């Protein structure tokens, strides 16, 4: 009975791909729960900041100089618009960050498996 000759590093490649599948699954599950929580936190911060800005805007009526009052009012309106923009950006980052993590893990697994194969076959002077 003849045994099949295995290529060096084949077990390491399979182990790395299995590890990648496990890590990718965990990352996707974590972000499925963390992304909505991050979006909710961003929304709460926005609501708190908006309340502060609205309270400040109500006090603007006490300023007698119309030029100063208009400039401060314009600053507050810009701050509210910036908050809305920030919440859109952070929500998108929370929502789609898992794609970056999975892609990065895939590249790492691929590069590590290639280094193992090259090192074991003598084609690469790597340190793994």
C-alpha positions in Angstrom: 0.0 0.0 0.0 1.5 3.2 -1.1 1.1 6.4 0.8 0.4 9.7 -1.0 3.2 12.1 -0.7 2.0 15.3 0.8 3.3 18.7 -0.2 5.1 20.5 2.6 3.1 23.2 4.2 -0.3 21.8 3.0 -1.5 21.3 6.6 -0.4 24.8 7.5 -2.4 26.3 4.6 -5.5 24.3 5.6 -5.2 25.4 9.2 -4.8 29.0 8.2 -7.8 28.9 6.0 -9.9 27.3 8.7 -8.7 29.9 11.2 -9.6 32.6 8.7 -13.1 31.2 8.4 -13.5 31.1 12.1 -12.2 34.7 12.6 -14.3 36.0 9.8 -17.4 34.4 11.3 -16.6 35.9 14.7 -15.9 39.3 13.3 -19.2 39.3 11.3 -21.2 38.2 14.4 -19.6 40.8 16.6 -20.1 43.6 14.2 -23.7 42.5 13.7 -24.2 43.4 17.3 -21.7 46.2 17.7 -22.7 48.2 14.6 -26.2 49.0 15.8 -24.9 49.8 19.3 -22.3 52.2 17.8 -24.9 53.9 15.7 -27.2 54.3 18.7 -24.3 55.8 20.8 -23.6 58.2 18.0 -27.3 59.2 17.8 -27.4 59.8 21.6 -24.3 62.0 21.4 -26.0 63.9 18.5 -29.1 64.4 20.5 -27.2 65.6 23.6 -25.1 68.0 21.4 -28.2 69.3 19.6 -29.9 70.0 23.0 -26.9 72.1 24.1 -26.9 74.0 20.8 -30.6 74.6 20.9 -30.3 76.0 24.4 -27.5 78.2 23.4 -29.5 79.4 20.4 -32.4 80.4 22.7 -30.0 82.6 24.7 -28.9 84.4 21.5 -32.0 86.6 21.6 -30.4 88.4 24.6 -27.6 89.8 22.5 -28.3 93.3 21.3 -25.7 93.6 18.5 -27.4 92.1 15.5 -24.0 91.4 13.7 -22.6 89.4 16.6 -25.9 87.6 17.0 -26.1 86.7 13.3 -22.5 85.4 13.3 -23.0 83.3 16.4 -26.3 82.0 15.0 -24.5 81.0 11.7 -21.9 79.2 13.8 -24.5 77.2 15.7 -26.3 76.3 12.4 -23.0 75.1 11.0 -22.3 73.1 14.1 -25.7 71.3 13.9 -25.0 70.5 10.2 -21.6 69.2 11.1 -23.1 67.0 13.8 -25.5 65.5 11.2 -22.6 64.8 8.9 -20.6 63.2 11.6 -23.3 60.9 12.6 -23.8 59.8 9.0 -20.1 59.1 8.7 -19.7 57.3 12.0 -22.8 55.2 11.3 -21.4 54.1 8.0 -18.0 53.3 9.6 -19.7 51.2 12.3 -21.9 49.5 9.7 -19.2 48.6 7.2 -16.1 48.2 9.3 -16.4 44.4 9.3 -15.7 44.3 5.5 -12.3 45.9 6.2 -11.5 43.5 9.0 -12.4 40.4 7.0 -10.4 41.6 3.9 -7.4 42.4 6.1 -7.6 38.9 7.7 -7.9 37.3 4.3 -4.8 39.1 3.0 -2.9 38.1 6.2 -3.8 34.5 5.9 -2.9 34.4 2.2 0.5 36.0 2.8 1.3 33.8 5.8 0.4 30.6 3.9 2.5 31.7 1.0 5.4 32.4 3.3 5.1 28.9 4.9 5.0 27.2 1.5 7.9 29.2 0.2 10.0 28.6 3.3 9.3 24.9 3.4 10.1 24.4 -0.3 13.3 26.3 -0.1 12.2 29.1 -2.4 12.1 31.8 0.2 14.5 32.7 3.0 11.6 33.7 5.3 11.6 33.6 9.1 8.4 31.7 9.7 
